[in-house]
Amino acid sequence: MDDGSRCGKSNFYLNTQQFSKKNQEKLLGYLWQLGLEARLNKDKNYYRIRFLCSSVDRLKKLLRNYLIPSMRYKIEQ
């Protein structure tokens, strides 16, 4: 639950830098099936998954019931 980050209110990332670009693209397809739009975002020499602003509310709604209390701050504003 701690391999993601938030920068501001609308920039949500999955820290997937250690996955291959091919596997991250595959994960993007699965996210799309859940109705989540995301793109690869270059972070120094590696890529990570960044959710588009249009999907942030849906992402929060999907995660809300699965986060343990100490991790809820990641999606709350």
N, C-alpha and C positions, 0 to 999 in steps of 0.2 A: 504493500500500500504506500510505500514511500519512494517509489521510483518514478515520480512525476513532480512537476513543479508548476507554480503559477507566478506570473509576472504581471502585476496589475490586476484588474478585474476581469479581463477578457483574454488573456494569453495563457493557455493551458498547454503543457507539454508532457509527453511521455519520454523519459530518458532512455531511449532505445539505441544510444550511440554504439553499443557493443554488438548489436545485431547487424547482420549483413544488410546492404541496401535492398537486395532482392527480398529478404524476409520482411523487412519493414514495409515494402510495397505490398506484399501479401497481406500483412496486418492491416494496411490501409483499406484493402478490399473488404476485409471482415468488418471494419469499423463502418464502412459505407453501408453494408447490409444492416447494421444497427441504426442507420439513419444519421450517422455522424460523419461530418465532412472534416477531413484533416489532410495535411500536406507534409512532405518532408521538409525540414528546416535545417540548413547547414549550421552546425555549431562547431566552430573552429575547423577541425579536419574531418569531422564526422557528421552524420545526419541524425536527427531525432524527429519525433512526430509532434507536430503542432496542430492543435484543433482550431478550425476557423471560428471566428466570432459567432457566426450563425448557428454553430452547434454547441456552444458552451452551455446554454440552458438545458439542452437535452442531455448532455454529458453529466451535468450535475444531478439531474433527475434520475438517471440510470444508476449513478453511484451512491446516491444518498442512503439507501437502505443497506448497503453492503460495507460501508466504512465503519471501522471501530471508532468509538468516541474520540480518542486522541488524534485521529487523522481527519476529522470532519472540518477542521479549520481550513483545510486545503480547498474546500469547495464553498465554504461560507464567505459571505462578504461583510 
